[in-house]
Amino acid sequence: MDEPIWLKFIVAFIIMNVLLVGMAYMTWFERKMIAAFQDRLGPTRTGPAGLLQPLADGAKLLGKEDLIPRAADKPVFFFAPLITFMTAIVGVAVIPFGEQITVFGETINLTIADLNIGALFVLAISSVGVYGIILGAWASANRYSLLGGLRSAAQVVSYEIILGLSLIGVFILAGSLNLGDIVREQSRSLEIGPFEISNWFILSQPLAFVLFMIAAVAETNRAPFDLPEAETELVSGFHTEYSAFRFSFYFLGEYISMIVISLFASTLFLGGTDGPGSDNFGLGLLWLLLKTVLFLFFYVWLRATLPRFRYDQLMGIAWKVLLPLALLNIIVTAAVRLATN
C-alpha cells in the first residue's frame, strides 16, 4: 500500500532541510580543509572553531545590494539562478536512504520517489541545471558572462556523455536503473577464496568508477574543471553581474550538486547504506553519510591540489581519452556478463 501524500511531503521537507544545512556546513568544511592543506587556520572567529561562519555568510549576502545591469533581460536575469538551485535539490528525491521504517504505526519509505529509472532521473536533472547558468550568462548582457555560459554548455554536453556511459556497466550488472535495486544488488556477498565481502560495484567496475568521478567533478563545475567561472580570465564568468542573494542561489546550487552527486556515487559504487550492521536504520544511514563525506573530501582535495585545465585540455580529455575508455568498459562488461550469464 502506498504511503499517504502528506507523509511524503514531510519526508521530502526533512530531507530538503538536512540538505540545505549540509550545504551550509560544506562551505565551512571546505574552507577548513583547504586551510589545513595550506597550513592556515581557516574560519576561527565566528563561534567555536568558526562553526557559525555559514550563518554569517548568509546574513552578509542577505544584506548586500541586489544590482541589476541596465541592459539585462530582467525576467530571465531574475529566474536563471533559481533554475540552477531548484534542479540541484530535486536530484535528491530518488536517493534511497534506507528501506522502510515504522513511526507511530505509519510505514515510511526512506526514498521520496522510488522511480524505476532513478539513475536516469538524476542524470537528466543534473543536465537541466546548466540552463540556469546559460540563461543567467546571456541575460547579464556581459561578454565575460556569456563566454562563461558558452564554456559551461560545451563542458556539460561533453562530460554528461561520459557520466552516462560510465554507468552503463553498473546497469548491466545490476539489471536495473532503480537505485534501490542497485543498492540491494551490492549487498550480496562476493566470495574471493576464503574471504567473503560485499559486492560493491567499485570492485567489479573500477574503470567506470574513475570515469564517473572525473565526469562528476566536471559536471558540477568544480576545480580543476571550473572553466565557466575562471576568475583569472573571465572575472567570475557566468555570475559576474550577480550579487547579493541572487548570487547565493548559484553558490547554493553548486554545493548542493556536489552533495547530491556524492550521494549518487556512494549509492552506485559503494553500496549506499550497505555496511556492517546496516540492517539497523541508524547504522545504514551513518554508512551512507560517511561514504558521502569521503567523496566530498575528494572534491576539496582536488581543488587544493590541482591547477585549472586549459579549455582545449578540458575538451580533449573528454573526447579523446574518457569517451573511448567508457565505450571499452561497456564492451568488456557486456562480454563478461554474456559469457558468465
Sequence and secondary structure as in RCSB ss.txt:
>XXXX:A:sequence
MDEPIWLKFIVAFIIMNVLLVGMAYMTWFERKMIAAFQDRLGPTRTGPAGLLQPLADGAKLLGKEDLIPRAADKP
VFFFAPLITFMTAIVGVAVIPFGEQITVFGETINLTIADLNIGALFVLAISSVGVYGIILGAWASANRYSLLGGL
RSAAQVVSYEIILGLSLIGVFILAGSLNLGDIVREQSRSLEIGPFEISNWFILSQPLAFVLFMIAAVAETNRAPF
DLPEAETELVSGFHTEYSAFRFSFYFLGEYISMIVISLFASTLFLGGTDGPGSDNFGLGLLWLLLKTVLFLFFYV
WLRATLPRFRYDQLMGIAWKVLLPLALLNIIVTAAVRLATN
>XXXX:A:secstr
    HHHHHHHHHHHHHHHHHHHHHHHHHHHHHHHHHTT   S SSSGGGTTHHHHHHHHHHHS     TTS HH
HHHHHHHHHHHHHHHGGGG    SEEEETTEEEESSS   TTHHHHHHHHHHHTHHHHHHHHHHTT HHHHHHHH
HHHHHHHHHHHHHHHHTHHHHHHHT S HHHHHHHHTSEEEETTEEEE  HHHH HHHHHHHHHHHHHHTT TTS
 GGG HHHHTTGGGTT  HHHHHHHHHHHHHHHHHHHHHHHHHHS TT STTTTSHHHHHHHHHHHHHHHHHHHH
HHHHH     HHHHHHIIIIIIHHHHHHHHHHHHHHHHHT 
